[in-house]
Amino acid sequence: MKTKECPSCAMEVDTKAKNCPICQFEFPKRSPWITWMAIFLVLVWLLSYLL
């Protein structure tokens, strides 16, 4: 089982958890388009830097 650390109470929590079972911290949801946009911007920056 993969875990992540809760930023609020430092408890190890399952990566699929939406809330921490100890302190009820709600993990932020990341939209897939934000990840793809970040990758795209990094690629554009690298291409402009290399050319």
mmCIF entry with sequence, helices, sheets and N, C-alpha, C, O atoms, coordinates in Angstrom:
data_MODEL
# 
_entry.id   MODEL 
# 
_entity.id                         1 
_entity.type                       polymer 
_entity.pdbx_number_of_molecules   1 
# 
_entity_poly.entity_id                      1 
_entity_poly.type                           'polypeptide(L)' 
_entity_poly.nstd_linkage                   no 
_entity_poly.nstd_monomer                   no 
_entity_poly.pdbx_seq_one_letter_code       MKTKECPSCAMEVDTKAKNCPICQFEFPKRSPWITWMAIFLVLVWLLSYLL 
_entity_poly.pdbx_seq_one_letter_code_can   MKTKECPSCAMEVDTKAKNCPICQFEFPKRSPWITWMAIFLVLVWLLSYLL 
_entity_poly.pdbx_strand_id                 A 
# 
loop_
_entity_poly_seq.entity_id 
_entity_poly_seq.num 
_entity_poly_seq.mon_id 
_entity_poly_seq.hetero 
1 1  MET n 
1 2  LYS n 
1 3  THR n 
1 4  LYS n 
1 5  GLU n 
1 6  CYS n 
1 7  PRO n 
1 8  SER n 
1 9  CYS n 
1 10 ALA n 
1 11 MET n 
1 12 GLU n 
1 13 VAL n 
1 14 ASP n 
1 15 THR n 
1 16 LYS n 
1 17 ALA n 
1 18 LYS n 
1 19 ASN n 
1 20 CYS n 
1 21 PRO n 
1 22 ILE n 
1 23 CYS n 
1 24 GLN n 
1 25 PHE n 
1 26 GLU n 
1 27 PHE n 
1 28 PRO n 
1 29 LYS n 
1 30 ARG n 
1 31 SER n 
1 32 PRO n 
1 33 TRP n 
1 34 ILE n 
1 35 THR n 
1 36 TRP n 
1 37 MET n 
1 38 ALA n 
1 39 ILE n 
1 40 PHE n 
1 41 LEU n 
1 42 VAL n 
1 43 LEU n 
1 44 VAL n 
1 45 TRP n 
1 46 LEU n 
1 47 LEU n 
1 48 SER n 
1 49 TYR n 
1 50 LEU n 
1 51 LEU n 
# 
_struct_asym.id          A 
_struct_asym.entity_id   1 
# 
_struct_conf.conf_type_id            HELX_P 
_struct_conf.id                      HELX_P1 
_struct_conf.pdbx_PDB_helix_id       AA1 
_struct_conf.beg_label_comp_id       PRO 
_struct_conf.beg_label_asym_id       A 
_struct_conf.beg_label_seq_id        32 
_struct_conf.pdbx_beg_PDB_ins_code   ? 
_struct_conf.end_label_comp_id       LEU 
_struct_conf.end_label_asym_id       A 
_struct_conf.end_label_seq_id        50 
_struct_conf.pdbx_end_PDB_ins_code   ? 
_struct_conf.beg_auth_comp_id        PRO 
_struct_conf.beg_auth_asym_id        A 
_struct_conf.beg_auth_seq_id         32 
_struct_conf.end_auth_comp_id        LEU 
_struct_conf.end_auth_asym_id        A 
_struct_conf.end_auth_seq_id         50 
_struct_conf.pdbx_PDB_helix_class    1 
_struct_conf.details                 ? 
_struct_conf.pdbx_PDB_helix_length   19 
# 
_struct_conf_type.id          HELX_P 
_struct_conf_type.criteria    ? 
_struct_conf_type.reference   ? 
# 
_struct_sheet.id               AA1 
_struct_sheet.type             ? 
_struct_sheet.number_strands   2 
_struct_sheet.details          ? 
# 
_struct_sheet_order.sheet_id     AA1 
_struct_sheet_order.range_id_1   1 
_struct_sheet_order.range_id_2   2 
_struct_sheet_order.offset       ? 
_struct_sheet_order.sense        anti-parallel 
# 
loop_
_struct_sheet_range.sheet_id 
_struct_sheet_range.id 
_struct_sheet_range.beg_label_comp_id 
_struct_sheet_range.beg_label_asym_id 
_struct_sheet_range.beg_label_seq_id 
_struct_sheet_range.pdbx_beg_PDB_ins_code 
_struct_sheet_range.end_label_comp_id 
_struct_sheet_range.end_label_asym_id 
_struct_sheet_range.end_label_seq_id 
_struct_sheet_range.pdbx_end_PDB_ins_code 
_struct_sheet_range.beg_auth_comp_id 
_struct_sheet_range.beg_auth_asym_id 
_struct_sheet_range.beg_auth_seq_id 
_struct_sheet_range.end_auth_comp_id 
_struct_sheet_range.end_auth_asym_id 
_struct_sheet_range.end_auth_seq_id 
AA1 1 THR A 3  ? GLU A 5  ? THR A 3  GLU A 5  
AA1 2 GLU A 12 ? ASP A 14 ? GLU A 12 ASP A 14 
# 
loop_
_atom_site.group_PDB 
_atom_site.id 
_atom_site.type_symbol 
_atom_site.label_atom_id 
_atom_site.label_alt_id 
_atom_site.label_comp_id 
_atom_site.label_asym_id 
_atom_site.label_entity_id 
_atom_site.label_seq_id 
_atom_site.pdbx_PDB_ins_code 
_atom_site.Cartn_x 
_atom_site.Cartn_y 
_atom_site.Cartn_z 
_atom_site.occupancy 
_atom_site.B_iso_or_equiv 
_atom_site.pdbx_formal_charge 
_atom_site.auth_seq_id 
_atom_site.auth_comp_id 
_atom_site.auth_asym_id 
_atom_site.auth_atom_id 
_atom_site.pdbx_PDB_model_num 
ATOM 1   N N  . MET A 1 1  ? 0.844   -1.181 0.000   1.00 0.00 ? 1  MET A N  1 
ATOM 2   C CA . MET A 1 1  ? 0.000   0.000  0.000   1.00 0.00 ? 1  MET A CA 1 
ATOM 3   C C  . MET A 1 1  ? 0.893   1.249  0.000   1.00 0.00 ? 1  MET A C  1 
ATOM 4   O O  . MET A 1 1  ? 1.773   1.394  0.848   1.00 0.00 ? 1  MET A O  1 
ATOM 5   N N  . LYS A 1 2  ? 0.656   2.128  -0.946  1.00 0.00 ? 2  LYS A N  1 
ATOM 6   C CA . LYS A 1 2  ? 1.406   3.377  -1.011  1.00 0.00 ? 2  LYS A CA 1 
ATOM 7   C C  . LYS A 1 2  ? 0.769   4.390  -0.081  1.00 0.00 ? 2  LYS A C  1 
ATOM 8   O O  . LYS A 1 2  ? -0.451  4.436  0.076   1.00 0.00 ? 2  LYS A O  1 
ATOM 9   N N  . THR A 1 3  ? 1.611   5.196  0.527   1.00 0.00 ? 3  THR A N  1 
ATOM 10  C CA . THR A 1 3  ? 1.100   6.196  1.462   1.00 0.00 ? 3  THR A CA 1 
ATOM 11  C C  . THR A 1 3  ? 1.661   7.571  1.132   1.00 0.00 ? 3  THR A C  1 
ATOM 12  O O  . THR A 1 3  ? 2.655   7.714  0.420   1.00 0.00 ? 3  THR A O  1 
ATOM 13  N N  . LYS A 1 4  ? 0.999   8.556  1.667   1.00 0.00 ? 4  LYS A N  1 
ATOM 14  C CA . LYS A 1 4  ? 1.476   9.939  1.589   1.00 0.00 ? 4  LYS A CA 1 
ATOM 15  C C  . LYS A 1 4  ? 1.329   10.535 2.977   1.00 0.00 ? 4  LYS A C  1 
ATOM 16  O O  . LYS A 1 4  ? 0.561   10.041 3.803   1.00 0.00 ? 4  LYS A O  1 
ATOM 17  N N  . GLU A 1 5  ? 2.070   11.593 3.219   1.00 0.00 ? 5  GLU A N  1 
ATOM 18  C CA . GLU A 1 5  ? 2.035   12.228 4.541   1.00 0.00 ? 5  GLU A CA 1 
ATOM 19  C C  . GLU A 1 5  ? 1.024   13.358 4.562   1.00 0.00 ? 5  GLU A C  1 
ATOM 20  O O  . GLU A 1 5  ? 0.985   14.189 3.655   1.00 0.00 ? 5  GLU A O  1 
ATOM 21  N N  . CYS A 1 6  ? 0.218   13.380 5.592   1.00 0.00 ? 6  CYS A N  1 
ATOM 22  C CA . CYS A 1 6  ? -0.739  14.466 5.779   1.00 0.00 ? 6  CYS A CA 1 
ATOM 23  C C  . CYS A 1 6  ? 0.038   15.717 6.190   1.00 0.00 ? 6  CYS A C  1 
ATOM 24  O O  . CYS A 1 6  ? 0.801   15.668 7.154   1.00 0.00 ? 6  CYS A O  1 
ATOM 25  N N  . PRO A 1 7  ? -0.136  16.836 5.484   1.00 0.00 ? 7  PRO A N  1 
ATOM 26  C CA . PRO A 1 7  ? 0.584   18.052 5.842   1.00 0.00 ? 7  PRO A CA 1 
ATOM 27  C C  . PRO A 1 7  ? 0.116   18.684 7.152   1.00 0.00 ? 7  PRO A C  1 
ATOM 28  O O  . PRO A 1 7  ? 0.806   19.533 7.716   1.00 0.00 ? 7  PRO A O  1 
ATOM 29  N N  . SER A 1 8  ? -1.024  18.280 7.620   1.00 0.00 ? 8  SER A N  1 
ATOM 30  C CA . SER A 1 8  ? -1.563  18.861 8.841   1.00 0.00 ? 8  SER A CA 1 
ATOM 31  C C  . SER A 1 8  ? -1.075  18.144 10.103  1.00 0.00 ? 8  SER A C  1 
ATOM 32  O O  . SER A 1 8  ? -0.657  18.786 11.067  1.00 0.00 ? 8  SER A O  1 
ATOM 33  N N  . CYS A 1 9  ? -1.132  16.792 10.088  1.00 0.00 ? 9  CYS A N  1 
ATOM 34  C CA . CYS A 1 9  ? -0.787  16.047 11.310  1.00 0.00 ? 9  CYS A CA 1 
ATOM 35  C C  . CYS A 1 9  ? 0.401   15.108 11.133  1.00 0.00 ? 9  CYS A C  1 
ATOM 36  O O  . CYS A 1 9  ? 0.803   14.452 12.094  1.00 0.00 ? 9  CYS A O  1 
ATOM 37  N N  . ALA A 1 10 ? 0.973   15.023 9.937   1.00 0.00 ? 10 ALA A N  1 
ATOM 38  C CA . ALA A 1 10 ? 2.135   14.193 9.622   1.00 0.00 ? 10 ALA A CA 1 
ATOM 39  C C  . ALA A 1 10 ? 1.854   12.694 9.729   1.00 0.00 ? 10 ALA A C  1 
ATOM 40  O O  . ALA A 1 10 ? 2.786   11.904 9.879   1.00 0.00 ? 10 ALA A O  1 
ATOM 41  N N  . MET A 1 11 ? 0.600   12.298 9.654   1.00 0.00 ? 11 MET A N  1 
ATOM 42  C CA . MET A 1 11 ? 0.228   10.883 9.689   1.00 0.00 ? 11 MET A CA 1 
ATOM 43  C C  . MET A 1 11 ? 0.362   10.302 8.290   1.00 0.00 ? 11 MET A C  1 
ATOM 44  O O  . MET A 1 11 ? 0.042   10.975 7.310   1.00 0.00 ? 11 MET A O  1 
ATOM 45  N N  . GLU A 1 12 ? 0.827   9.068  8.183   1.00 0.00 ? 12 GLU A N  1 
ATOM 46  C CA . GLU A 1 12 ? 0.899   8.392  6.890   1.00 0.00 ? 12 GLU A CA 1 
ATOM 47  C C  . GLU A 1 12 ? -0.502  7.902  6.512   1.00 0.00 ? 12 GLU A C  1 
ATOM 48  O O  . GLU A 1 12 ? -1.153  7.193  7.280   1.00 0.00 ? 12 GLU A O  1 
ATOM 49  N N  . VAL A 1 13 ? -0.953  8.293  5.317   1.00 0.00 ? 13 VAL A N  1 
ATOM 50  C CA . VAL A 1 13 ? -2.317  8.019  4.862   1.00 0.00 ? 13 VAL A CA 1 
ATOM 51  C C  . VAL A 1 13 ? -2.236  7.359  3.491   1.00 0.00 ? 13 VAL A C  1 
ATOM 52  O O  . VAL A 1 13 ? -1.312  7.635  2.726   1.00 0.00 ? 13 VAL A O  1 
ATOM 53  N N  . ASP A 1 14 ? -3.183  6.501  3.177   1.00 0.00 ? 14 ASP A N  1 
ATOM 54  C CA . ASP A 1 14 ? -3.264  5.866  1.865   1.00 0.00 ? 14 ASP A CA 1 
ATOM 55  C C  . ASP A 1 14 ? -3.324  6.944  0.781   1.00 0.00 ? 14 ASP A C  1 
ATOM 56  O O  . ASP A 1 14 ? -3.991  7.963  0.957   1.00 0.00 ? 14 ASP A O  1 
ATOM 57  N N  . THR A 1 15 ? -2.632  6.724  -0.334  1.00 0.00 ? 15 THR A N  1 
ATOM 58  C CA . THR A 1 15 ? -2.588  7.725  -1.402  1.00 0.00 ? 15 THR A CA 1 
ATOM 59  C C  . THR A 1 15 ? -3.954  7.989  -2.024  1.00 0.00 ? 15 THR A C  1 
ATOM 60  O O  . THR A 1 15 ? -4.173  9.060  -2.591  1.00 0.00 ? 15 THR A O  1 
ATOM 61  N N  . LYS A 1 16 ? -4.875  7.034  -1.929  1.00 0.00 ? 16 LYS A N  1 
ATOM 62  C CA . LYS A 1 16 ? -6.205  7.213  -2.515  1.00 0.00 ? 16 LYS A CA 1 
ATOM 63  C C  . LYS A 1 16 ? -7.175  7.926  -1.575  1.00 0.00 ? 16 LYS A C  1 
ATOM 64  O O  . LYS A 1 16 ? -8.299  8.236  -1.969  1.00 0.00 ? 16 LYS A O  1 
ATOM 65  N N  . ALA A 1 17 ? -6.757  8.185  -0.353  1.00 0.00 ? 17 ALA A N  1 
ATOM 66  C CA . ALA A 1 17 ? -7.645  8.830  0.619   1.00 0.00 ? 17 ALA A CA 1 
ATOM 67  C C  . ALA A 1 17 ? -7.916  10.277 0.221   1.00 0.00 ? 17 ALA A C  1 
ATOM 68  O O  . ALA A 1 17 ? -7.017  10.988 -0.227  1.00 0.00 ? 17 ALA A O  1 
ATOM 69  N N  . LYS A 1 18 ? -9.143  10.695 0.388   1.00 0.00 ? 18 LYS A N  1 
ATOM 70  C CA . LYS A 1 18 ? -9.509  12.079 0.089   1.00 0.00 ? 18 LYS A CA 1 
ATOM 71  C C  . LYS A 1 18 ? -9.404  12.957 1.327   1.00 0.00 ? 18 LYS A C  1 
ATOM 72  O O  . LYS A 1 18 ? -9.202  14.166 1.219   1.00 0.00 ? 18 LYS A O  1 
ATOM 73  N N  . ASN A 1 19 ? -9.541  12.353 2.501   1.00 0.00 ? 19 ASN A N  1 
ATOM 74  C CA . ASN A 1 19 ? -9.422  13.055 3.777   1.00 0.00 ? 19 ASN A CA 1 
ATOM 75  C C  . ASN A 1 19 ? -8.509  12.264 4.693   1.00 0.00 ? 19 ASN A C  1 
ATOM 76  O O  . ASN A 1 19 ? -8.427  11.040 4.592   1.00 0.00 ? 19 ASN A O  1 
ATOM 77  N N  . CYS A 1 20 ? -7.824  12.960 5.583   1.00 0.00 ? 20 CYS A N  1 
ATOM 78  C CA . CYS A 1 20 ? -7.019  12.293 6.600   1.00 0.00 ? 20 CYS A CA 1 
ATOM 79  C C  . CYS A 1 20 ? -7.965  11.712 7.657   1.00 0.00 ? 20 CYS A C  1 
ATOM 80  O O  . CYS A 1 20 ? -8.843  12.421 8.148   1.00 0.00 ? 20 CYS A O  1 
ATOM 81  N N  . PRO A 1 21 ? -7.798  10.434 8.015   1.00 0.00 ? 21 PRO A N  1 
ATOM 82  C CA . PRO A 1 21 ? -8.702  9.845  9.010   1.00 0.00 ? 21 PRO A CA 1 
ATOM 83  C C  . PRO A 1 21 ? -8.471  10.374 10.424  1.00 0.00 ? 21 PRO A C  1 
ATOM 84  O O  . PRO A 1 21 ? -9.334  10.208 11.286  1.00 0.00 ? 21 PRO A O  1 
ATOM 85  N N  . ILE A 1 22 ? -7.339  10.999 10.676  1.00 0.00 ? 22 ILE A N  1 
ATOM 86  C CA . ILE A 1 22 ? -7.020  11.501 12.007  1.00 0.00 ? 22 ILE A CA 1 
ATOM 87  C C  . ILE A 1 22 ? -7.528  12.935 12.199  1.00 0.00 ? 22 ILE A C  1 
ATOM 88  O O  . ILE A 1 22 ? -8.302  13.210 13.116  1.00 0.00 ? 22 ILE A O  1 
ATOM 89  N N  . CYS A 1 23 ? -7.084  13.840 11.326  1.00 0.00 ? 23 CYS A N  1 
ATOM 90  C CA . CYS A 1 23 ? -7.408  15.266 11.526  1.00 0.00 ? 23 CYS A CA 1 
ATOM 91  C C  . CYS A 1 23 ? -8.457  15.791 10.545  1.00 0.00 ? 23 CYS A C  1 
ATOM 92  O O  . CYS A 1 23 ? -8.847  16.955 10.628  1.00 0.00 ? 23 CYS A O  1 
ATOM 93  N N  . GLN A 1 24 ? -8.920  14.948 9.617   1.00 0.00 ? 24 GLN A N  1 
ATOM 94  C CA . GLN A 1 24 ? -9.930  15.306 8.613   1.00 0.00 ? 24 GLN A CA 1 
ATOM 95  C C  . GLN A 1 24 ? -9.439  16.352 7.604   1.00 0.00 ? 24 GLN A C  1 
ATOM 96  O O  . GLN A 1 24 ? -10.250 17.041 6.986   1.00 0.00 ? 24 GLN A O  1 
ATOM 97  N N  . PHE A 1 25 ? -8.110  16.471 7.434   1.00 0.00 ? 25 PHE A N  1 
ATOM 98  C CA . PHE A 1 25 ? -7.565  17.365 6.417   1.00 0.00 ? 25 PHE A CA 1 
ATOM 99  C C  . PHE A 1 25 ? -8.024  16.876 5.053   1.00 0.00 ? 25 PHE A C  1 
ATOM 100 O O  . PHE A 1 25 ? -7.909  15.689 4.750   1.00 0.00 ? 25 PHE A O  1 
ATOM 101 N N  . GLU A 1 26 ? -8.542  17.777 4.228   1.00 0.00 ? 26 GLU A N  1 
ATOM 102 C CA . GLU A 1 26 ? -9.005  17.417 2.889   1.00 0.00 ? 26 GLU A CA 1 
ATOM 103 C C  . GLU A 1 26 ? -7.882  17.668 1.893   1.00 0.00 ? 26 GLU A C  1 
ATOM 104 O O  . GLU A 1 26 ? -7.450  18.805 1.699   1.00 0.00 ? 26 GLU A O  1 
ATOM 105 N N  . PHE A 1 27 ? -7.415  16.598 1.266   1.00 0.00 ? 27 PHE A N  1 
ATOM 106 C CA . PHE A 1 27 ? -6.336  16.724 0.295   1.00 0.00 ? 27 PHE A CA 1 
ATOM 107 C C  . PHE A 1 27 ? -6.848  17.430 -0.949  1.00 0.00 ? 27 PHE A C  1 
ATOM 108 O O  . PHE A 1 27 ? -7.945  17.130 -1.420  1.00 0.00 ? 27 PHE A O  1 
ATOM 109 N N  . PRO A 1 28 ? -6.068  18.370 -1.491  1.00 0.00 ? 28 PRO A N  1 
ATOM 110 C CA . PRO A 1 28 ? -6.513  19.096 -2.688  1.00 0.00 ? 28 PRO A CA 1 
ATOM 111 C C  . PRO A 1 28 ? -6.564  18.167 -3.894  1.00 0.00 ? 28 PRO A C  1 
ATOM 112 O O  . PRO A 1 28 ? -5.760  17.243 -4.018  1.00 0.00 ? 28 PRO A O  1 
ATOM 113 N N  . LYS A 1 29 ? -7.506  18.423 -4.768  1.00 0.00 ? 29 LYS A N  1 
ATOM 114 C CA . LYS A 1 29 ? -7.661  17.640 -5.987  1.00 0.00 ? 29 LYS A CA 1 
ATOM 115 C C  . LYS A 1 29 ? -6.941  18.358 -7.107  1.00 0.00 ? 29 LYS A C  1 
ATOM 116 O O  . LYS A 1 29 ? -7.101  19.566 -7.283  1.00 0.00 ? 29 LYS A O  1 
ATOM 117 N N  . ARG A 1 30 ? -6.143  17.616 -7.867  1.00 0.00 ? 30 ARG A N  1 
ATOM 118 C CA . ARG A 1 30 ? -5.414  18.207 -8.981  1.00 0.00 ? 30 ARG A CA 1 
ATOM 119 C C  . ARG A 1 30 ? -6.095  17.783 -10.280 1.00 0.00 ? 30 ARG A C  1 
ATOM 120 O O  . ARG A 1 30 ? -6.275  16.594 -10.544 1.00 0.00 ? 30 ARG A O  1 
ATOM 121 N N  . SER A 1 31 ? -6.463  18.761 -11.070 1.00 0.00 ? 31 SER A N  1 
ATOM 122 C CA . SER A 1 31 ? -7.098  18.467 -12.355 1.00 0.00 ? 31 SER A CA 1 
ATOM 123 C C  . SER A 1 31 ? -6.047  17.972 -13.347 1.00 0.00 ? 31 SER A C  1 
ATOM 124 O O  . SER A 1 31 ? -4.914  18.454 -13.341 1.00 0.00 ? 31 SER A O  1 
ATOM 125 N N  . PRO A 1 32 ? -6.411  17.026 -14.189 1.00 0.00 ? 32 PRO A N  1 
ATOM 126 C CA . PRO A 1 32 ? -5.446  16.514 -15.168 1.00 0.00 ? 32 PRO A CA 1 
ATOM 127 C C  . PRO A 1 32 ? -4.976  17.577 -16.150 1.00 0.00 ? 32 PRO A C  1 
ATOM 128 O O  . PRO A 1 32 ? -3.837  17.526 -16.614 1.00 0.00 ? 32 PRO A O  1 
ATOM 129 N N  . TRP A 1 33 ? -5.831  18.536 -16.474 1.00 0.00 ? 33 TRP A N  1 
ATOM 130 C CA . TRP A 1 33 ? -5.418  19.552 -17.444 1.00 0.00 ? 33 TRP A CA 1 
ATOM 131 C C  . TRP A 1 33 ? -4.319  20.444 -16.883 1.00 0.00 ? 33 TRP A C  1 
ATOM 132 O O  . TRP A 1 33 ? -3.516  20.975 -17.650 1.00 0.00 ? 33 TRP A O  1 
ATOM 133 N N  . ILE A 1 34 ? -4.263  20.622 -15.586 1.00 0.00 ? 34 ILE A N  1 
ATOM 134 C CA . ILE A 1 34 ? -3.194  21.431 -14.988 1.00 0.00 ? 34 ILE A CA 1 
ATOM 135 C C  . ILE A 1 34 ? -1.852  20.722 -15.155 1.00 0.00 ? 34 ILE A C  1 
ATOM 136 O O  . ILE A 1 34 ? -0.844  21.358 -15.462 1.00 0.00 ? 34 ILE A O  1 
ATOM 137 N N  . THR A 1 35 ? -1.842  19.416 -14.955 1.00 0.00 ? 35 THR A N  1 
ATOM 138 C CA . THR A 1 35 ? -0.616  18.639 -15.136 1.00 0.00 ? 35 THR A CA 1 
ATOM 139 C C  . THR A 1 35 ? -0.149  18.711 -16.587 1.00 0.00 ? 35 THR A C  1 
ATOM 140 O O  . THR A 1 35 ? 1.033   18.939 -16.847 1.00 0.00 ? 35 THR A O  1 
ATOM 141 N N  . TRP A 1 36 ? -1.067  18.518 -17.532 1.00 0.00 ? 36 TRP A N  1 
ATOM 142 C CA . TRP A 1 36 ? -0.700  18.574 -18.943 1.00 0.00 ? 36 TRP A CA 1 
ATOM 143 C C  . TRP A 1 36 ? -0.242  19.968 -19.359 1.00 0.00 ? 36 TRP A C  1 
ATOM 144 O O  . TRP A 1 36 ? 0.668   20.103 -20.177 1.00 0.00 ? 36 TRP A O  1 
ATOM 145 N N  . MET A 1 37 ? -0.864  21.004 -18.803 1.00 0.00 ? 37 MET A N  1 
ATOM 146 C CA . MET A 1 37 ? -0.454  22.372 -19.130 1.00 0.00 ? 37 MET A CA 1 
ATOM 147 C C  . MET A 1 37 ? 0.958   22.641 -18.608 1.00 0.00 ? 37 MET A C  1 
ATOM 148 O O  . MET A 1 37 ? 1.755   23.285 -19.289 1.00 0.00 ? 37 MET A O  1 
ATOM 149 N N  . ALA A 1 38 ? 1.268   22.158 -17.420 1.00 0.00 ? 38 ALA A N  1 
ATOM 150 C CA . ALA A 1 38 ? 2.608   22.338 -16.852 1.00 0.00 ? 38 ALA A CA 1 
ATOM 151 C C  . ALA A 1 38 ? 3.654   21.630 -17.718 1.00 0.00 ? 38 ALA A C  1 
ATOM 152 O O  . ALA A 1 38 ? 4.719   22.190 -17.981 1.00 0.00 ? 38 ALA A O  1 
ATOM 153 N N  . ILE A 1 39 ? 3.362   20.417 -18.156 1.00 0.00 ? 39 ILE A N  1 
ATOM 154 C CA . ILE A 1 39 ? 4.288   19.680 -19.022 1.00 0.00 ? 39 ILE A CA 1 
ATOM 155 C C  . ILE A 1 39 ? 4.480   20.426 -20.337 1.00 0.00 ? 39 ILE A C  1 
ATOM 156 O O  . ILE A 1 39 ? 5.602   20.551 -20.827 1.00 0.00 ? 39 ILE A O  1 
ATOM 157 N N  . PHE A 1 40 ? 3.393   20.917 -20.900 1.00 0.00 ? 40 PHE A N  1 
ATOM 158 C CA . PHE A 1 40 ? 3.467   21.667 -22.157 1.00 0.00 ? 40 PHE A CA 1 
ATOM 159 C C  . PHE A 1 40 ? 4.327   22.920 -22.005 1.00 0.00 ? 40 PHE A C  1 
ATOM 160 O O  . PHE A 1 40 ? 5.163   23.204 -22.862 1.00 0.00 ? 40 PHE A O  1 
ATOM 161 N N  . LEU A 1 41 ? 4.128   23.665 -20.926 1.00 0.00 ? 41 LEU A N  1 
ATOM 162 C CA . LEU A 1 41 ? 4.899   24.891 -20.721 1.00 0.00 ? 41 LEU A CA 1 
ATOM 163 C C  . LEU A 1 41 ? 6.375   24.604 -20.521 1.00 0.00 ? 41 LEU A C  1 
ATOM 164 O O  . LEU A 1 41 ? 7.218   25.361 -21.002 1.00 0.00 ? 41 LEU A O  1 
ATOM 165 N N  . VAL A 1 42 ? 6.704   23.534 -19.826 1.00 0.00 ? 42 VAL A N  1 
ATOM 166 C CA . VAL A 1 42 ? 8.107   23.158 -19.641 1.00 0.00 ? 42 VAL A CA 1 
ATOM 167 C C  . VAL A 1 42 ? 8.730   22.793 -20.983 1.00 0.00 ? 42 VAL A C  1 
ATOM 168 O O  . VAL A 1 42 ? 9.863   23.184 -21.264 1.00 0.00 ? 42 VAL A O  1 
ATOM 169 N N  . LEU A 1 43 ? 8.002   22.049 -21.814 1.00 0.00 ? 43 LEU A N  1 
ATOM 170 C CA . LEU A 1 43 ? 8.519   21.683 -23.125 1.00 0.00 ? 43 LEU A CA 1 
ATOM 171 C C  . LEU A 1 43 ? 8.731   22.914 -24.010 1.00 0.00 ? 43 LEU A C  1 
ATOM 172 O O  . LEU A 1 43 ? 9.740   23.012 -24.709 1.00 0.00 ? 43 LEU A O  1 
ATOM 173 N N  . VAL A 1 44 ? 7.791   23.839 -23.979 1.00 0.00 ? 44 VAL A N  1 
ATOM 174 C CA . VAL A 1 44 ? 7.935   25.071 -24.765 1.00 0.00 ? 44 VAL A CA 1 
ATOM 175 C C  . VAL A 1 44 ? 9.140   25.867 -24.282 1.00 0.00 ? 44 VAL A C  1 
ATOM 176 O O  . VAL A 1 44 ? 9.895   26.408 -25.089 1.00 0.00 ? 44 VAL A O  1 
ATOM 177 N N  . TRP A 1 45 ? 9.317   25.940 -22.980 1.00 0.00 ? 45 TRP A N  1 
ATOM 178 C CA . TRP A 1 45 ? 10.457  26.674 -22.425 1.00 0.00 ? 45 TRP A CA 1 
ATOM 179 C C  . TRP A 1 45 ? 11.766  26.006 -22.839 1.00 0.00 ? 45 TRP A C  1 
ATOM 180 O O  . TRP A 1 45 ? 12.715  26.690 -23.221 1.00 0.00 ? 45 TRP A O  1 
ATOM 181 N N  . LEU A 1 46 ? 11.824  24.666 -22.766 1.00 0.00 ? 46 LEU A N  1 
ATOM 182 C CA . LEU A 1 46 ? 13.041  23.957 -23.170 1.00 0.00 ? 46 LEU A CA 1 
ATOM 183 C C  . LEU A 1 46 ? 13.345  24.161 -24.638 1.00 0.00 ? 46 LEU A C  1 
ATOM 184 O O  . LEU A 1 46 ? 14.496  24.390 -25.008 1.00 0.00 ? 46 LEU A O  1 
ATOM 185 N N  . LEU A 1 47 ? 12.328  24.079 -25.477 1.00 0.00 ? 47 LEU A N  1 
ATOM 186 C CA . LEU A 1 47 ? 12.545  24.280 -26.910 1.00 0.00 ? 47 LEU A CA 1 
ATOM 187 C C  . LEU A 1 47 ? 13.017  25.696 -27.217 1.00 0.00 ? 47 LEU A C  1 
ATOM 188 O O  . LEU A 1 47 ? 13.903  25.881 -28.051 1.00 0.00 ? 47 LEU A O  1 
ATOM 189 N N  . SER A 1 48 ? 12.450  26.682 -26.570 1.00 0.00 ? 48 SER A N  1 
ATOM 190 C CA . SER A 1 48 ? 12.862  28.070 -26.819 1.00 0.00 ? 48 SER A CA 1 
ATOM 191 C C  . SER A 1 48 ? 14.274  28.312 -26.261 1.00 0.00 ? 48 SER A C  1 
ATOM 192 O O  . SER A 1 48 ? 15.018  29.134 -26.798 1.00 0.00 ? 48 SER A O  1 
ATOM 193 N N  . TYR A 1 49 ? 14.634  27.617 -25.213 1.00 0.00 ? 49 TYR A N  1 
ATOM 194 C CA . TYR A 1 49 ? 15.969  27.771 -24.624 1.00 0.00 ? 49 TYR A CA 1 
ATOM 195 C C  . TYR A 1 49 ? 17.032  27.128 -25.516 1.00 0.00 ? 49 TYR A C  1 
ATOM 196 O O  . TYR A 1 49 ? 18.132  27.662 -25.662 1.00 0.00 ? 49 TYR A O  1 
ATOM 197 N N  . LEU A 1 50 ? 16.702  25.989 -26.107 1.00 0.00 ? 50 LEU A N  1 
ATOM 198 C CA . LEU A 1 50 ? 17.657  25.255 -26.931 1.00 0.00 ? 50 LEU A CA 1 
ATOM 199 C C  . LEU A 1 50 ? 17.813  25.861 -28.317 1.00 0.00 ? 50 LEU A C  1 
ATOM 200 O O  . LEU A 1 50 ? 18.856  25.693 -28.949 1.00 0.00 ? 50 LEU A O  1 
ATOM 201 N N  . LEU A 1 51 ? 16.808  26.555 -28.794 1.00 0.00 ? 51 LEU A N  1 
ATOM 202 C CA . LEU A 1 51 ? 16.885  27.115 -30.151 1.00 0.00 ? 51 LEU A CA 1 
ATOM 203 C C  . LEU A 1 51 ? 17.318  28.519 -30.126 1.00 0.00 ? 51 LEU A C  1 
ATOM 204 O O  . LEU A 1 51 ? 17.437  29.147 -31.179 1.00 0.00 ? 51 LEU A O  1 
# 
